[in-house]
Amino acid sequence: MDIKKNENMFDRFIKILIGIIVLYFAIYYKVNIWLMLVVLFGSLWFIITGLIGYCPLYNLLGINTAKK
């Protein structure tokens, strides 16, 4: 199964950066456990989709920022 990338390099960079920053502040300010789990999931989603260059939500919404 070949997954086609649907994010350009700028999108990928911004998603990874946002994921790392949000994760850092959640750990630094020690939010409660339930909020931490939500933030952890969201941050990891941003980081992983940024690293692989494919976002299922983009695919669902029909967005493709990758060069054609």
Residue, then its C-alpha position, 0 to 999 in steps of 0.5 A: m500500500d502506497i500512501k501519497k503525500n498530501e502535505n508540502m514541506f512548509d505544512r510539515f514543518i509548521k505541524i511538527l513545530i506546533g506539536i513540539i511546542v504544545l507538548y513542551f508547554a503541557i509538560y512544563y505547566k503540568v496540566n491535569i492527567w485528562l487534559m495531558l492525554v488529549v494534548l499528548f494525542g494531539s501533539l503526537w498526531f501533529i508530529i507524526t503526520g508532519l514526519i510522514g507527510y500524509c494527513p488523513l484529515y486532509n484526505l477526508l476534506g480533499i486538501n492537498t498542499a503537496k506539489k503536483 
